[in-house]
């Protein structure tokens, strides 16, 4: 079993790269469960609508953070833990790191407190590997190609702090959080992602009993 997450500022191509990664993992005869945070449960999808599309709903930053945590708690217990218990590989579009970066580094909440609250929400479950797709904010915004959601609409300064938060956390925990440049074409970025995941898969195989 392996738990992977992909993250990064919106517009880096995360959804496209995640789909390609999942296809590749399945060619290796791995049974893959795909999910998104927030989302992938009835509760999570309802909360996602509120926190990302509720432009007219005032949400304090602390309340916003707790909504994400609640959605994640449900996702872990309903989808991720059961899949891992069956030996499946889980690939998640965002996870706790996004909460820490968006509400902490960019939103002004205490980063260490966010990690601590996240421990409760996830029951201590963390991805084995998080791939952060990195691209400068103006380029990411040009790629977005749709109306910004509630988080994206908070301006380029907010998103610059998001990007910096991802980079800081990768330096603090480089074994679990790996930055991959998203500046190249789709195939080049995907090959970079696969190379990182391949090393992790090989390492796990070597230590397996």
N, C-alpha and C positions, 0 to 999 in steps of 0.2 A: 504494500500500500504506500501511497505517496500523496501528500497534500501540497498543491501548488497554488499560488495566487499571482495574478498580474495586476499591476497598478501603474499610476502615472497621471499627469495632468490630462484633462480631457482634450482630445484631438490628436493624441500621439499614435493612434491606430490600435489601441488596446483590443477592441472587439475583433478586429480583423486578425490580429496576431494570435489571439486566444483561440479562435476557430481553427486556424491553421495548425497550431500546436496540438490541439485535441485530435485533429485528423491524423497527425503524425504519431501521436501516442497510441492511437488505436491500431495503426499499422504494425505496432510492436506487440500486438495481442494483449494490450492492457485494457481492462474494462474501466471506462472513464465516466465519471459523473461530473456534469458541468453545472455551476450555479453562479448566482450573482448576489452581491452584498451592497445594499439591501435588496432583498427579493427572494425568489425561488420557494417561498411558502405563501400561503394565503395571507398570513399576518404581515410577512415581509413586503409583499407586493402592495398591500394597503398602506403601510408606513412609507414605502418608497414614493408612492403617489403624493403623500402629504409633504414629505421633506424635500423632494426634488421638483415637483410640479406646482406646489402650493404657493405660487407667487404672491397671492393676496392674503395668505395666512401668516400673521406675525409669529415668528418662532424665536424665542431667546436662544442664544448660543448653547447654553447648558441644556435646555430642553431639546434642541436639535441633536446634540451629542447623545442624549439618552434615547431618543427615537432610533438612532442608528444602532445603539447598543442593544436595544430590545429586538430589533429586526435580526441582528446578528445572533443573539442568544437562541432565537427560534430556529434560525438557519442551522446552527451547530447541532442542536438536539434533534431536529427533524430530518435533516438531509446529510450533513457532513459526517457526524459520528457514526450513524448507521452504515454509511457507505464505506468508511474506513474499516469498520468492524468486519465487513464482508471482504476485506482485502482489495477494495477498489481504489483507483486513483481518482482524486478529487481535484478539479481545476476550478478555481473561484475567481470571478471578475471582482476584484477588490476584496479587502478584508480589514482587520483591525488597524493596520498601518494607515489606511486612508482616513479613518476617524482621528487618529493621532495627528496626522499632517493637516487635514482640512480644519478641524476644530481647535487643534493645538497650535502648531506653528503658524498657520494662517489666521486662525480665528481668535487667538489670544488666551485660550484655556491652558491650564497647567499640563504640560506634556506627561510628566511622571504620574499625575493623577489619572490621566486618560489611560495610560498603560495599566494602572492598577484596577480601574473600573473595567477595563477590557478583560482582565484576568477573570473577573467574576462573570462577565457576560459570556465568555467562551469556555468557562470551566478550565482555563489554562491551556486550551488547544491553540496552537500556532501552526501556520504553514511550515512545512519542511524547507520550502524555498519560495521567496517572493521575488518576482522579476519586475523591476521598475523600468518602464520604458521612458526614456528621457529625451526631451526636445525643448528648445527654447520656447517661451510662451507665445510670442508673436507667430511663430511658425505653426504651433499647435492650434492656435485660434483660427488661422487661415485654413487649416485642414478640417475644422469641425464640420462645416457644411450643413448646419441646422441651427434652429433657434437655441440659444443657451438655456440650460436648466437653471434652477434657483441657485445652485452653488456656482456655476460658471458665470452667472450674471453679476457676480460681486466684484468684477473688475480685474484688470490686468495686474494691479499691485497685489491683490489677494492671491491670484494664481502664481505670481512670482514667489510669494512666500510658501505656497504649496510645493512648488518645485524644489525650493531650497530645503524644505522640511524633508522631502524624500531623500535628497542627497545627504543631508546630515544623518538621517537614520541609517542609511546604507553604510556610511563610514563607521557608525557606532556598532553595527551588527552586520559586518560584511559577509559572514558565513551564511546567514539566512536571507539577507536582502542584497540582491545583485542588480546593479544598474546596467541596462543595455541601451545603447544609443538607438533612437528611433529616427535618426536623420536620413538614413539610406532608403532605398526602395523596399517594397514589401518583402521580396524574396531575401534580400540581404539581411534585413532585420530578423526575419524568421530563422535564417540559418544561425544567426548569433544567439537567438533564444534557444534553439535546439542544441547548440554546442554546450550551453550552460546546463541545460536539463540532462543532457547525455552524461555529463560528468557526474551529476548527482545520482543518476540511475546506476551508473557503473560503480560508484562508491558504495551505494546501498547493497548492490549485488555482492561486492567483495566482502562486506561485513556480515552478510546473511549466514545463518548457521547451516 
